[in-house]
Structures are given as structure tokens and as C-alpha cells.
Amino acid sequence: MTTERADIVLVYDPRFSGGTATAMLADARAFHGSGATVGLLPVTSGFFTGDGDRPNAAVLELADLRGFELLKPGTTVVTDTVFFHHPLTFFHKVAETTEIRADTSVLVAHHPPFRGDGSLEYDPIATTRTIRRAFGTSPMWAPVSGVIRQHLRSFLPFLRLTGSDWVNAFDARHWAPSRQVFDGPVATVGRHSREDVLKWPDRAADVTAALAPPGPGWRTRVMGCPVQALEAAGVDLGGWDIVPFNGEPVDRFLDSLDVFSYFHSDRWIEAFGRTVLEAMLMERPCILDHRLRETFGPLAQYAAPAQVPDLLAALRNDPAGTRSRCAEIRGTVADRYASAAIPDRLRDLQGDPGTSRRDGPVQASPLVTLRKLAGLARREYSAARATQGGTSR
């Protein structure tokens, strides 16, 4: 069997298009910038079932860059560190198998196992077993935020968690605003995200309150909007400037905003919120769902959607103060999430023995977690039976 070697290996499904892909790309570039050779092992996951799930062009382009090597499934890969990206990739099993011999093996958990309604979306224990069978290695779990760490603690001691979160990284040099907020007669409130209805509030009134122009001299601009679903729910999108997802470079889109306002469905748990940090790096004030306070703390303002119009007016009435606070926040974010720190974070990770102790808050008790695992197993079994029945017909 052929043996291939790279300092870092990334295992991923190239069809992810949102924050997962962006975070992985930032890591890959930082690894390469530090002088490491990076092996790329794309896989085909059963998570993606729709005909519209296309490979992410930016991810595909990595293989054409110098210092990146596209690895072949079925070979033996030797590496210092392997990163498996996104647990749903592997919970739904992958078509390829490759023996990976790694000194350090990590699954980057970009997504929480529990949904907003308390049900499970994936089983971390089964996911670890799937990776071990397909690749011959049992990874530590590296949550991208404290929110996901709290979820994953519910499954200890049957997993190993990294000692520190593997947070998203940013090259702050890329995020440079070309104008200050509130510099003209018309102010713009907006947001960007994948065109997923779960990324939006459930109630039409909340969507409108959080984003509709609060009065004369305001407009609304969004990038990535499930137009049909929102209109069916009764949201009036008339007058909104709606840009398709990734229809503009994100930094240029954010530069067009004066305030970033982000609220999501009660059924959604925001794992990290990369789009929010991008807005902060572009020195845009952020008004956020209360549930994001744990992640962003004093870096943003938090409100119910109905309170957003008053906050918009307050921000605009004090442009100098708003700009000053945004500049301070940008400095904090640039330091805390700098891609330049990734080589040091990687060295720490390579020396991390991991932990299986349930220290800290958990999302669910052992008994509740066991019940949720049983419920997920029943749903998976029913779905498999339905698929088999459809095939037989």
C-alpha cells in the first residue's frame, strides 16, 4: 500500500459552504504560512443528500496551491496532526477509508450535538467509532466554542475533549473597513448567513423588528436570505436589498452596513458565530440574540427583536461614540482570534493529552443524555427502514 506524508492532514467534505468551510480555510492557510506541508483528504459524507449540494469552490482551490497536496483514499497517511472537520460529516459515515497514522488526532466540532428543542442531531460516541473504523484513529474532540464544550461534556467519559477550544481564526489584515459607520444621510441595517430558515427568527414580527428600516433615512440589506420561506411566514421583504449567499465578498458586504443585527430560530443553537466576528472586525456595531451573550460577552449589545429599533436609533444618535467602541472591539477580536496565533495553538494542541472528566457545566444529565441517544437511534432506524422500503418498491 502506498504511504503518503504531510505535516498536517485535513479530512473534510468539500460541500460545506458556510462557517465550517471558512474556518477550515483560515486554518489551512495559517498552517501553510507557518511552513507546514498540508495534506488534503476530501471525503464523501452521507450527510449531504440533495442535488444542490455542490463542492465549495474555495475549498477545491486549495488543492491547486503550492504546499498543499491532495491525498488519495485507500493509502496510508503519516502525519504529525490530523484534523477531522465537522462531526456530521462522520456521523453519517463516509464512502472512503484511509489508514491515518497520526501523533495527534482531532475532530473539530463545528456543530453542537443537541438541537434547540433538546433532541440530538448526532451521537458523538458513534461518530468517534465511525472515524476509528474508517481511518484507524480515535480523535480528541476540539469544540469551537464554550457552547459546544458544554454539550460535549454530556457524553463524558466516553469521549476525550481537548483542554482548550479550537476557536475560529481570522487574518485581521483582510478585514479593513473602507468607511466609518453612519457617514451619510442613509444608514443600513443588515446581516449575512447561509440561506437557512433556522438562521432566522421563527416569527414574522421578530424578523421585521430586527431588520426592517425603523424609519426614514434607513434601509435594509441582507446577504443570504430564504426569501420564499420568509414570505410564506408573512414577512414583507419589499424594499429590502437582498444579495444571494456569497453574492459579494463578505468584507465588501459588511462595509455597506452601519449595523449588524442577528437573531435566529428557537430551534437553532449557534455554535460559534463567525459572521458576527467578521462584522466586528469590520468595525460594525452588533445587536444580537440574547443567546449569543455566552460567546461574545461585552463585544456586542443584546436585545429582544422588538427592542432593536430603539437600539438602532441610539447608535445613530451617537456616531462618534459608536465608532470609538467599534474600533476598541475590533482590536480585542483581532488579538483574541488572530490567525497568527495558530502555530502556537497547534503546538499546545500537539502536547494536549485531552480530558474525559466532566468538569464544568453540562447540557444534559447522564440520564437525559441516555434517553436522547435512544431517541436518536430510533429515528435513525426508522429513517433507514423507510429508505429501504422506498428502494424495494
Disulfide bonds with the S-S distance in Angstrom:
none
